[in-house]
Amino acid sequence: MKSTDNDKRSTKDGPLGPSSSFLKRWAFLFAGILVIGIFSSVIGPWIVELPLMKPVNQVIQERGIEANLYDYTEIELFGDADFYMRHAMNGLAKDSSYFISIIVGAALFGLIVWIGYKFILD
Amino acid sequence: MSVDQSSDETGRKVQKVEGDASEIVTDRTETKISDLWKKEDYWAIWLGFLVLLAGVLIYFPMGESYEYKDKKANEIKTKHPRVEIEKQNSIIAKEKEYPFPTVAFYEAKDKKKKLQAKKSIIGTTIKKWTGKPHKWTSNPLHAFYMSKEQAEAVKAKSGVVKKFNDANAAAKAAHKKAKAADAMAKEAGYKDQKLNKAAITAIKDWRNKKQVVKGIKKRGIPAHKPHNQIFQLLVLMIGMAVFFGIGMAVMGYSFGEFFKGFVFVFAIVCAAFMMASQTTIKGLGIGYAAWAIIIGMLISNTVGTPKWVMPAVQTEFYIKTGLVLLGAKILFGKLVAIGQPGIFVAWVVTPVVWLTTYWFGQKILKIKSKTLNATICSDMSVCGVSAAIATAAACKAKKEELTLAVGLSLVFTSIMMIVMPAVINSVFPADKVQVLGGAWMGGTIDATGAVAAAGAFLGDTALYVAATIKMIQNILIGVIAFLVAIYWTTKVEADTTGTKVGAIEIWHRFPKFVIGFIAASIIFSMADASLGGDLSHTVIKQGVIKGMSDIFRGWFFCLAFVSIGLATNFRELKSHFKGGKPFILYVCGQTLNLTLTLVMAYIMFYLVFPEILPKIDPMFQAVK
């Protein structure tokens, strides 16, 4: 990623942040920490109790789902899904038409990318 | 227009374009052998592969046997995965002849699933020394330390043991019932539809109750165990500082200065993981990336990032190393997991949405930064944070642009995780809720954790379909990053400099870490295919990936996001959000994504490949 003016300023002139007084800067920091604390202990619990959120949150808690993770390999249920699907699809005849359709799918992807590269991205 | 080229004092080639007062500085350094140890991209490859190699050496031999600690019996036992897999597969083959999955089928499947190399003694030791802060509810210190007394008090207060015992008893009773119903159906040769239906319902009930027990056991009980993680985190911090510090030193930076700054960055990383481990925050779907950026930005924009920390604020180094590790989990074998419909849903819709949204951003919204546009497109059309990181690194986007893309994704993910299941439940016909609903969510919700939550809310089949579509879509991370890197080196950068680039120049400019990323993906996909699904599950997915690369990748990405936060200025971030264009771009792109995915999923699952449906949801079909 490109370096920004910010990086240059920090390495040359020392700390970042607004050029306000020492007290003001620390007061802002503590205010920020307070806001985070209020969010996690008051606002967050209130949100998860909202009628639309509550049922989903209940499932998350009951099944121990890591709803805030980003990678599927970190989530246990994705392992279950992979396992289930592999067994479910085992009985499906993997004849030539099966592989042809997969190749067609991949070829279609390639075609879309090529059209995009040639005509859209220009 | 003529172009005059000369080298500046740093060795970079400076192009002076006639008629243009400005000098365009481009990284047109010639490729040298010393790049292999002097360039960050190569170091990311070496370090990434070092972690993967360690994983392979530790976990691959465990396909034959591994030792683990049986907690109930409190003794060391040995598992023989290859032998066990053969045994359970013969049971499954026999049970598959019946019209629905029987109790014996599930039991055999569960036994195979439990064969996990990461559960070996070495695997659990690695986890212990590299683990992230623990889950907590009201006292943040419990993320790092909990005494025996405190654990007992929290346990008693939360009633987790009673909850577990009740759920376990209910699951055992349901298992007994399912076995009895299954036996009755079997006695009738599985020809009595009434008995079949009763058995299916009983088995489904048992599986649901088993999932609840698993959930409490996995997330509830360990959170209430006494622990002291402070020493482990200190050791891990030193280990990681040395790991990256060696690379930094060879590249010409001061090891000591890097180490000093790393202590601060690592402390913020721990704080970000701590925030993400809070029970409510988990439920809201706010992950470590958001907290790392928030805490980093809070510091940099108030008291300011101390100057001595800056040598360890190495966003790209951490990201690129993490991306090489990410490559190992992109297994092309997943393509066949859900067959043809999954490929069409994930592989046709995604590029169409990406290209259309990018075009919309450039031509209609006239977003100035192409890198911001590309990062948001990948973020929204592929799979959120991981795709945004990969694309941002491939097209050399600014830190603020990645922050913006990730922020948008996190906000919309939390909303879609709640709204989509509600819409599907109330609008979709009952017979389309599971498969169509699952495919729709899997193809559109960005973050995988949110996909799991929304899918599980609708039911197991929806969860499995959603998760599989997402996994197939995940394969695109590498492909998109590669294509974006090609596009940037051949077109965008060429347009900037006004010169046509040849093959050699493309190689000079190409972000080399992408090669490490793709190579890791190809190598592990080949290993996955040669080992076969079950053994690969034991040693690759539940060994090298979950027991090694995932652990470190999480730490590396968090280090990167903290670095982004520590170097990001609110004012600069605000300037990228001018006119709310990124927001409009995300909303319009996501609307197109939602529409196309729904249409494509319907066409593929219900019109073109309807024979897949009974395979995906045999119970549902049998009940029907």
Contacts between the chains, C-beta under 8 A, distances in Angstrom:
chain1	res1	chain2	res2	distance
A	1	B	315	6.2
A	1	B	316	5.6
A	1	B	319	7.9
A	1	B	392	6.2
A	1	B	393	6.8
A	1	B	396	5.7
A	1	B	397	5.7
A	1	B	398	6.1
A	1	B	399	5.6
A	1	B	402	6.9
A	2	B	396	5.6
A	2	B	397	7.4
A	2	B	398	5.2
A	4	B	398	5.8
A	4	B	399	6.5
A	4	B	400	6.8
A	4	B	567	7.4
A	4	B	569	7.8
A	4	B	572	6.2
A	5	B	572	7.2
A	6	B	567	5.6
A	6	B	568	6.8
A	6	B	569	4.8
A	6	B	572	6.1
A	7	B	310	8.0
A	7	B	567	5.6
A	10	B	305	5.9
A	10	B	307	6.9
A	10	B	310	5.4
A	10	B	313	8.0
A	10	B	567	6.6
A	11	B	307	7.4
A	11	B	310	5.4
A	14	B	304	7.6
A	14	B	306	7.9
A	14	B	307	4.4
A	15	B	303	7.2
A	15	B	304	3.1
A	15	B	305	5.9
A	15	B	306	5.6
A	15	B	307	6.0
A	16	B	300	4.6
A	16	B	301	7.2
A	16	B	304	4.4
A	16	B	305	4.9
A	16	B	566	7.9
A	16	B	567	7.5
A	16	B	569	6.7
A	17	B	300	6.2
A	17	B	301	5.7
A	17	B	302	5.8
A	17	B	303	5.8
A	17	B	304	3.0
A	17	B	305	7.5
A	18	B	301	6.9
A	18	B	302	7.5
A	25	B	302	5.2
A	25	B	303	4.9
A	25	B	304	7.1
A	26	B	302	7.3
A	26	B	303	6.0
A	28	B	301	7.8
A	28	B	302	4.1
A	28	B	303	7.9
A	29	B	298	6.5
A	29	B	299	7.0
A	29	B	302	4.0
A	29	B	303	5.2
A	32	B	298	4.3
A	32	B	302	6.4
A	33	B	298	7.4
A	36	B	275	7.2
A	36	B	294	7.2
A	36	B	295	7.9
A	36	B	298	7.8
A	40	B	275	6.9
A	40	B	278	5.5
A	40	B	280	6.4
A	40	B	281	5.9
A	41	B	138	7.4
A	44	B	278	7.8
A	44	B	280	4.1
A	44	B	281	6.1
A	44	B	283	7.9
A	44	B	284	5.8
A	45	B	280	5.1
A	47	B	284	6.3
A	48	B	280	5.8
A	48	B	283	4.9
A	48	B	284	6.5
A	52	B	418	5.6
A	52	B	419	7.5
A	52	B	422	6.3
A	53	B	418	5.5
A	55	B	457	6.7
A	56	B	417	6.6
A	56	B	418	5.4
A	56	B	421	6.6
A	56	B	453	6.2
A	56	B	454	7.0
A	56	B	457	5.2
A	57	B	283	4.5
A	59	B	453	6.7
A	59	B	456	5.2
A	59	B	457	4.7
A	60	B	282	7.2
A	60	B	283	5.2
A	60	B	453	5.1
A	60	B	456	7.8
A	61	B	215	7.8
A	61	B	279	7.7
A	61	B	283	6.7
A	62	B	212	5.5
A	62	B	215	5.5
A	62	B	216	7.8
A	63	B	211	5.7
A	63	B	212	6.7
A	63	B	214	7.5
A	63	B	215	3.9
A	63	B	456	5.6
A	64	B	214	7.3
A	64	B	215	3.6
A	64	B	216	6.8
A	64	B	217	8.0
A	64	B	218	4.7
A	64	B	219	3.1
A	64	B	220	6.8
A	65	B	215	7.5
A	65	B	449	7.1
A	65	B	452	5.2
A	65	B	453	5.0
A	65	B	456	5.9
A	66	B	282	6.8
A	66	B	449	5.3
A	66	B	452	7.5
A	67	B	282	6.0
A	67	B	283	6.5
A	67	B	284	7.8
A	67	B	285	4.6
A	67	B	417	6.9
A	67	B	449	4.5
A	67	B	450	5.8
A	67	B	452	6.9
A	67	B	453	4.1
A	68	B	276	5.9
A	68	B	281	6.8
A	68	B	282	5.2
A	68	B	284	7.3
A	68	B	285	4.9
A	68	B	286	5.6
A	68	B	287	3.9
A	68	B	288	7.7
A	68	B	447	7.7
A	68	B	449	5.3
A	69	B	287	6.2
A	69	B	447	7.6
A	69	B	448	6.7
A	69	B	449	4.1
A	70	B	287	5.9
A	70	B	289	6.8
A	70	B	384	6.3
A	70	B	385	4.4
A	70	B	386	5.8
A	70	B	447	5.5
A	70	B	448	6.2
A	70	B	449	6.7
A	71	B	326	7.5
A	71	B	329	7.1
A	71	B	386	6.2
A	71	B	448	6.2
A	71	B	550	6.7
A	71	B	553	7.4
A	71	B	554	7.9
A	72	B	329	7.9
A	72	B	448	4.3
A	72	B	467	6.9
A	72	B	470	6.1
A	72	B	471	5.6
A	72	B	474	6.1
A	73	B	329	4.8
A	73	B	541	6.9
A	73	B	545	5.2
A	73	B	546	5.9
A	73	B	550	5.3
A	74	B	448	7.9
A	74	B	449	8.0
A	74	B	546	7.6
A	74	B	550	5.6
A	74	B	554	7.1
A	75	B	448	5.9
A	75	B	449	5.9
A	75	B	452	5.1
A	76	B	214	7.9
A	76	B	218	6.6
A	77	B	452	4.6
A	77	B	455	7.7
A	77	B	456	6.5
A	77	B	463	6.1
A	77	B	467	6.5
A	78	B	448	6.6
A	78	B	452	6.5
A	78	B	467	4.8
A	78	B	470	7.6
A	78	B	471	6.6
A	79	B	113	7.6
A	79	B	537	7.9
A	79	B	541	6.8
A	79	B	542	7.3
A	80	B	113	7.7
A	80	B	463	7.9
A	80	B	464	7.4
A	80	B	467	8.0
A	81	B	463	6.3
A	81	B	464	4.2
A	81	B	466	7.9
A	81	B	467	3.5
A	81	B	468	5.6
A	81	B	471	7.5
A	82	B	334	7.3
A	82	B	337	6.5
A	82	B	467	7.4
A	82	B	468	7.2
A	82	B	471	6.7
A	82	B	537	7.8
A	82	B	541	7.4
A	83	B	109	7.0
A	83	B	112	7.9
A	83	B	113	5.7
A	83	B	537	6.9
A	84	B	460	7.9
A	84	B	464	5.0
A	85	B	337	4.7
A	85	B	338	5.7
A	85	B	464	5.9
A	85	B	468	5.0
A	85	B	616	7.5
A	86	B	337	6.3
A	86	B	533	5.2
A	87	B	92	7.1
A	87	B	109	6.5
A	88	B	464	8.0
A	88	B	615	5.0
A	88	B	616	5.7
A	88	B	618	7.2
A	89	B	336	7.3
A	89	B	337	6.7
A	89	B	338	7.0
A	89	B	339	6.0
A	89	B	612	8.0
A	89	B	615	6.0
A	90	B	96	7.6
A	91	B	96	6.5
A	91	B	615	6.2
A	92	B	339	6.6
A	92	B	611	7.6
A	92	B	612	7.1
A	92	B	615	5.4
A	94	B	336	7.8
A	98	B	339	6.9
A	98	B	340	7.1
A	101	B	340	4.3
A	101	B	343	7.9
A	101	B	609	7.9
A	102	B	335	6.6
A	102	B	336	6.9
A	102	B	339	7.7
A	102	B	340	6.3
A	102	B	343	5.9
A	105	B	340	6.5
A	105	B	343	3.8
A	105	B	344	5.3
A	105	B	347	5.5
A	105	B	348	6.9
A	106	B	343	7.2
A	106	B	347	6.9
A	108	B	344	7.6
A	108	B	347	7.3
A	108	B	348	5.5
A	109	B	347	4.5
A	109	B	348	6.5
A	109	B	351	6.0
A	112	B	348	6.9
A	112	B	351	4.4
A	112	B	352	5.9
A	112	B	355	7.0
A	113	B	351	5.6
A	113	B	355	8.0
A	113	B	483	6.2
A	115	B	355	8.0
A	116	B	351	6.7
A	116	B	354	7.8
A	116	B	355	3.9
A	117	B	483	7.9
A	117	B	487	6.7
A	120	B	355	5.0
A	120	B	356	7.8
A	120	B	358	7.3
A	120	B	359	5.0
A	121	B	355	7.4
A	121	B	358	7.1
A	121	B	359	7.9
A	121	B	487	6.2
A	121	B	491	6.5
A	122	B	491	7.7
